[in-house]
Structure formats: structure tokens, C-alpha cells
Amino acid sequence: MKILEQKEGVEFHGAKGLAGRLVLDDRFKPYVCPLRTPEGHDVTLRMPCDHRHHKGLMYALRCVDLNFWEEEDGKADCGVERVVGRRMLENGVELDLHWARQDGALATYDEVRTLRCREVPERRSYVWTWTSQRTALRDHQLIQSGWTIALPDGRKINYHGLGIRLPWSWAFGGNSFNGTEIDGAASIPEDAVGTTVKEVAMWGLIDGHWSPPCARVALHQNHGFAWFVLKGDFAYLAAGPTAAGPLDVRAGQTFAETYEIQVSDITPPTRA
């Protein structure tokens, strides 16, 4: 893997080209887009028409008094994750982030975030590791968004945390163009929502080809966070500490999170 540092971000290049770009000059938060398979197929969307704040692979939360997820420039509760330092690693980059209100007030977290990538040819994959050490700077409460998925048992599942916006065609109904897996077994999104399994994956065909290739994105976590999985209005995959409910946080409290994101070229699964 070749790592190229640029003023506006960091590029990761595999044997056949760009694997992904970490964007660091966004005024709200860093994110990864595009995110590509080894054959060069992009599996992310940036600022789609329905949700302008969706930017590929990104991480954000929401407090009672600050919103780090939805990006509403100039609003009193607009939070930003500002990059205040970065260090290049052998196979990635380490960032220092300061979470605060857009004007610098209400400092909420200091974070050290590491992003690494490696190519695994035998699995036709790029494997990304996203590591975070986030320390609270004040007492606050993390809350869910007003937009959640309601489960039959009354629980509401939220999308804050680490989320990835996937291609439009991956939201089509049925399983001819796309599909969902839970810990490697074929499933449906509804069966994944609210579970705390280790891995959820979504696969789909790639547009722009007469014989459409197929790609797969698997998100792995060991934290016991609830999963938010959506296929319908759009295709989305996320897990985070407030997915299943609000969380009271105390100053000095530290959160350590590690995720693995595998982006692969695959042969479409055979359907009965």
C-alpha cells in the first residue's frame, strides 16, 4: 500500500490504483470518499441529493446541545470535528481531532484517530482499520436523532457512530441486485437492525458496465453496539455507542473503538 500525503487529505493506493481518499479539508468533519475495491469500483456516495451531510465513510455523534452529524452551517448547535494534527504512519495516518461547537465553544472531545489500509489479494479486498481513542472534555449526554428505526419490541435504533453511505442501486428491493449478510450468512436488513453481532455486510452490483461487476462492504465491530442497516429509501450501514439509546458521559471518560471495513470484489451470490 502506497500512502500519499496531500494538503487537503491522504490517498491510499493499492496495486491497481486508488483504494480510498481521507478528506481532511472539509469544514465539518473528516471522512473517507471514494472507497474503492481493488478493481477500482467505488462503493460510497458523497453528498447525495437526499442527505447532503452523508459523505462516504464517516463518524459522528449528537449531544443534547451539539449536533456533530447533520451539518447545518451557522446554527447554534452546529458541531465540528476539527483536525488539529496529523502524523503519517507506515500504512496509514494518525489524526488529532478536537470536537467543539463551530465557533470553538463547548469543547466536547479530544480524539486520536488512526486509519490504516492493507491489500489482501487472496480475498480480492482492501481491509481498513479505523481506531479511535476519544476523551470527553465535559459532562454531556449523547442522544439519538429524531429519525430512527422503530423495532417491534419498542426499541428505537439510530444511525450515529461509524456509518457508510452505499450506492443507490444497493437500495433496490429483492436480492437480484444486492443483499445483506449477518456474520457471513445471507439475511435481510430487518434481521440485522438492533442486533449486536460482530459483522454486517452489504453487497451489490456496480452500474456502468454491460456485465455488471459486484462489490461487497463488510463492517466489523467487537463493541456490542447495535446495528443500523437500511435498504429501501437508500442503502446505509452503521454502528455506534448511541445506536440503541442515549448515553450520559462524564468529563475525563475515555472511549476506545476499533472497526474493520473490508471492501471487496466478489462474484454475485447464487440465488435460488
Backbone torsions as a table, in degrees:
resi	resn	phi	psi	omega
1	MET	NA	129.4	178.6
2	LYS	-103.8	128.5	-177.5
3	ILE	-109.8	124.6	-178.8
4	LEU	-115.5	117.6	178.3
5	GLU	-87.6	131.2	177.4
6	GLN	-129.6	163.8	-179.6
7	LYS	-59.3	-41.7	-174.9
8	GLU	-91.7	-2.5	179.3
9	GLY	169.3	-160.8	-177.7
10	VAL	-135.6	131.2	177.7
11	GLU	-106.3	141.4	177.5
12	PHE	-114.3	122.5	-176.9
13	HIS	-119.6	128.9	174.8
14	GLY	-94.7	-164.7	-175.4
15	ALA	-63.0	-32.8	-175.8
16	LYS	-107.5	3.3	178.8
17	GLY	140.8	-159.7	-174.0
18	LEU	-63.9	126.2	173.9
19	ALA	-92.2	-36.1	179.8
20	GLY	-177.3	161.6	179.3
21	ARG	-128.3	122.6	173.4
22	LEU	-87.0	113.1	-177.8
23	VAL	-89.6	124.0	-175.3
24	LEU	-117.1	-5.4	-178.1
25	ASP	-100.7	12.7	174.5
26	ASP	-70.5	141.6	-175.2
27	ARG	-79.9	-5.9	-178.8
28	PHE	-110.6	-46.7	-176.7
29	LYS	-164.9	152.5	172.7
30	PRO	-74.2	154.1	178.7
31	TYR	-157.5	168.3	178.7
32	VAL	-112.8	119.6	176.6
33	CYS	-169.4	128.4	2.3
34	PRO	-76.2	166.9	172.0
35	LEU	-127.2	115.9	-169.5
36	ARG	-119.3	156.6	171.9
37	THR	-78.8	167.9	176.7
38	PRO	-58.1	-26.2	177.2
39	GLU	-85.6	1.0	173.6
40	GLY	94.4	14.2	-178.2
41	HIS	-89.9	123.9	-178.2
42	ASP	-78.2	133.4	-179.0
43	VAL	-113.9	15.8	-177.8
44	THR	-125.2	158.0	170.3
45	LEU	-119.4	143.4	177.2
46	ARG	-119.6	123.0	176.8
47	MET	50.9	54.5	176.8
48	PRO	-64.9	164.1	-172.2
49	CYS	-64.2	-26.0	-176.7
50	ASP	-86.0	-29.2	-179.7
51	HIS	-141.2	93.1	-174.3
52	ARG	-65.9	-21.3	-178.8
53	HIS	-87.0	-0.9	173.2
54	HIS	-80.4	121.7	-175.3
55	LYS	-136.1	73.3	177.0
56	GLY	65.1	-125.0	178.8
57	LEU	-99.6	119.9	-175.1
58	MET	-149.7	163.1	-179.8
59	TYR	-130.1	131.2	175.3
60	ALA	-161.5	161.5	179.1
61	LEU	-134.9	-180.0	177.7
62	ARG	-139.2	132.4	174.6
63	CYS	-100.1	172.2	174.1
64	VAL	-58.7	-39.9	-173.3
65	ASP	-108.9	-2.1	179.0
66	LEU	-141.4	140.6	178.8
67	ASN	-118.8	107.7	179.3
68	PHE	-91.2	-6.1	-175.7
69	TRP	-92.6	-68.3	178.5
70	GLU	-71.3	133.8	-173.5
71	GLU	-102.7	94.7	-179.9
72	GLU	-114.1	91.7	-173.6
73	ASP	-55.0	127.8	175.1
74	GLY	87.1	-10.1	179.0
75	LYS	-71.1	152.4	-175.5
76	ALA	-62.0	-24.8	-178.1
77	ASP	-106.1	16.2	-177.4
78	CYS	-73.6	114.8	178.2
79	GLY	-99.7	150.6	178.1
80	VAL	-132.5	149.0	172.4
81	GLU	-105.1	96.6	-172.7
82	ARG	-89.9	130.9	176.8
83	VAL	-78.8	117.1	-178.8
84	VAL	-112.2	-2.1	177.7
85	GLY	-172.4	152.1	175.2
86	ARG	-151.5	147.7	-179.7
87	ARG	-136.5	129.8	-179.7
88	MET	-79.6	137.7	178.1
89	LEU	-112.5	172.5	-178.5
90	GLU	-60.6	-38.5	-177.9
91	ASN	-128.8	26.5	-179.5
92	GLY	176.8	-152.5	-176.1
93	VAL	-147.3	148.0	176.7
94	GLU	-117.8	131.1	-176.4
95	LEU	-116.3	145.1	166.4
96	ASP	-103.3	124.4	-178.5
97	LEU	-120.5	142.8	175.6
98	HIS	-120.9	115.6	-179.9
99	TRP	-91.8	123.8	-179.8
100	ALA	-160.6	175.0	173.2
101	ARG	-65.4	158.2	-174.4
102	GLN	-56.4	-31.1	-179.7
103	ASP	-88.0	4.7	178.5
104	GLY	95.7	-11.7	178.8
105	ALA	-80.1	171.3	179.1
106	LEU	53.9	50.9	175.1
107	ALA	-56.2	127.4	-169.0
108	THR	-119.2	-41.2	179.2
109	TYR	-142.8	148.9	158.5
110	ASP	-112.3	135.4	-174.2
111	GLU	-134.9	142.5	166.4
112	VAL	-111.7	117.6	-175.9
113	ARG	-119.8	133.2	179.8
114	THR	-120.2	134.7	176.4
115	LEU	-125.2	122.6	178.8
116	ARG	-127.6	156.0	177.6
117	CYS	-143.2	142.5	174.4
118	ARG	-138.5	150.1	177.9
119	GLU	-96.7	135.7	179.7
120	VAL	-123.1	87.4	-173.7
121	PRO	-57.2	-38.6	-177.6
122	GLU	-66.6	-18.6	176.7
123	ARG	-106.6	5.5	-178.5
124	ARG	51.4	45.8	-168.8
125	SER	-138.6	154.4	158.3
126	TYR	-105.4	134.9	178.7
127	VAL	-117.6	118.1	-179.9
128	TRP	-102.4	140.8	174.4
129	THR	-118.9	122.7	-177.9
130	TRP	-113.1	112.7	-177.2
131	THR	-119.5	137.3	-178.0
132	SER	-137.0	136.7	170.4
133	GLN	-123.8	106.2	-171.8
134	ARG	-117.4	125.9	-177.0
135	THR	-114.9	128.2	-179.6
136	ALA	-74.0	136.5	-179.3
137	LEU	-101.1	-6.9	-180.0
138	ARG	-158.8	162.0	171.5
139	ASP	-68.4	136.6	176.3
140	HIS	-165.0	171.7	175.2
141	GLN	-120.2	127.7	171.9
142	LEU	-85.6	134.8	-175.9
143	ILE	-127.0	167.4	174.7
144	GLN	-84.5	162.5	171.5
145	SER	-72.4	163.9	173.8
146	GLY	-72.5	-14.2	179.8
147	TRP	-103.7	110.7	-177.2
148	THR	-137.2	169.3	170.8
149	ILE	-97.9	123.5	179.5
150	ALA	-91.2	127.4	179.5
151	LEU	-94.7	159.8	-179.5
152	PRO	-57.9	-28.0	-179.0
153	ASP	-84.1	5.3	177.1
154	GLY	96.4	-12.9	178.8
155	ARG	-70.1	149.1	174.8
156	LYS	-116.0	129.9	-175.4
157	ILE	-111.4	129.2	-173.5
158	ASN	-108.3	163.1	-174.2
159	TYR	-102.9	2.0	-179.4
160	HIS	-68.9	151.8	-177.4
161	GLY	123.5	-137.5	175.7
162	LEU	-94.0	117.8	-177.2
163	GLY	-131.8	154.5	178.6
164	ILE	-135.2	128.0	175.4
165	ARG	-90.6	123.5	-173.1
166	LEU	-103.8	168.6	-175.1
167	PRO	-57.4	151.7	-178.4
168	TRP	-56.5	-42.6	-175.4
169	SER	-66.1	-16.2	179.1
170	TRP	-76.8	-3.1	179.1
171	ALA	-97.0	-6.3	-178.8
172	PHE	-60.0	149.0	179.6
173	GLY	-70.1	166.0	-179.5
174	GLY	76.9	-165.9	-179.4
175	ASN	-131.0	23.8	177.6
176	SER	-81.9	-32.2	-175.6
177	PHE	-106.9	-15.1	-173.4
178	ASN	-164.7	172.6	178.4
179	GLY	-168.7	172.2	-177.8
180	THR	-127.7	145.4	177.3
181	GLU	-130.9	142.7	173.6
182	ILE	-115.7	117.3	-177.1
183	ASP	47.7	42.3	174.4
184	GLY	88.5	-7.7	-178.8
185	ALA	-104.7	139.1	179.5
186	ALA	-57.8	137.1	-177.2
187	SER	-151.5	-166.3	173.6
188	ILE	-127.4	154.2	-176.5
189	PRO	-54.5	-38.4	-177.4
190	GLU	-60.8	-29.6	179.7
191	ASP	-78.7	-16.8	179.9
192	ALA	-90.8	-30.2	-174.7
193	VAL	-61.0	126.8	176.6
194	GLY	85.6	-9.3	176.6
195	THR	-77.1	168.1	179.0
196	THR	-122.0	32.6	179.1
197	VAL	-65.3	167.7	-176.8
198	LYS	-77.8	-35.3	-173.7
199	GLU	-140.0	135.1	170.4
200	VAL	-126.8	137.1	-179.0
201	ALA	-129.5	150.7	170.9
202	MET	-130.0	140.6	177.8
203	TRP	-126.4	159.3	177.9
204	GLY	-168.8	161.0	176.2
205	LEU	-74.0	154.7	-178.9
206	ILE	-106.8	127.6	-179.5
207	ASP	-72.1	164.9	173.4
208	GLY	94.1	10.3	-177.5
209	HIS	-135.2	144.2	177.1
210	TRP	-65.0	-41.9	174.1
211	SER	-110.0	93.6	-169.5
212	PRO	-60.0	125.7	170.6
213	PRO	-72.5	174.4	-176.5
214	CYS	-133.7	143.3	179.8
215	ALA	-130.9	160.4	-178.7
216	ARG	-138.8	139.3	175.7
217	VAL	-123.1	121.7	178.3
218	ALA	-117.3	129.4	177.2
219	LEU	-111.2	125.8	-174.4
220	HIS	-118.3	134.3	176.1
221	GLN	-146.8	147.6	179.9
222	ASN	-114.5	17.1	-172.6
223	HIS	-88.4	-13.0	-174.4
224	GLY	79.6	18.4	176.3
225	PHE	-73.4	151.8	175.6
226	ALA	-76.6	149.9	-178.9
227	TRP	-96.4	140.7	168.8
228	PHE	-111.3	118.4	-178.2
229	VAL	-133.2	125.4	-176.0
230	LEU	-131.4	131.8	171.3
231	LYS	-142.8	110.3	-176.8
232	GLY	166.2	-86.1	174.1
233	ASP	-62.0	-41.5	174.0
234	PHE	-160.9	172.9	-178.5
235	ALA	-102.6	123.7	-176.0
236	TYR	-147.9	147.5	-179.6
237	LEU	-140.7	128.1	-176.8
238	ALA	-156.6	156.9	172.4
239	ALA	-149.8	144.1	-179.6
240	GLY	-168.9	170.3	-173.7
241	PRO	-67.9	-19.4	179.0
242	THR	-113.2	17.8	-179.4
243	ALA	-59.3	-35.2	-175.7
244	ALA	-103.4	0.5	179.4
245	GLY	160.8	171.6	-179.5
246	PRO	-68.7	165.9	-176.4
247	LEU	-145.3	123.7	175.0
248	ASP	-82.0	130.0	-176.1
249	VAL	-122.3	138.6	179.8
250	ARG	-109.0	148.9	177.6
251	ALA	-56.1	134.3	-178.6
252	GLY	91.2	-12.8	179.2
253	GLN	-67.9	137.8	-176.6
254	THR	-116.6	138.7	178.6
255	PHE	-118.2	125.3	177.1
256	ALA	-113.5	120.4	-177.9
257	GLU	-132.7	139.8	176.3
258	THR	-136.0	129.2	178.6
259	TYR	-125.1	152.2	172.5
260	GLU	-122.1	131.2	-179.9
261	ILE	-120.2	116.5	179.7
262	GLN	-106.7	123.9	-178.8
263	VAL	-115.5	118.5	-167.0
264	SER	-132.9	151.2	164.0
265	ASP	-89.4	130.3	-178.2
266	ILE	-136.4	166.2	168.2
267	THR	-89.1	131.9	-178.5
268	PRO	-53.4	132.8	179.2
269	PRO	-57.8	144.2	176.2
270	THR	-76.5	128.0	-178.5
271	ARG	-109.5	138.2	179.5
272	ALA	-69.8	NA	NA
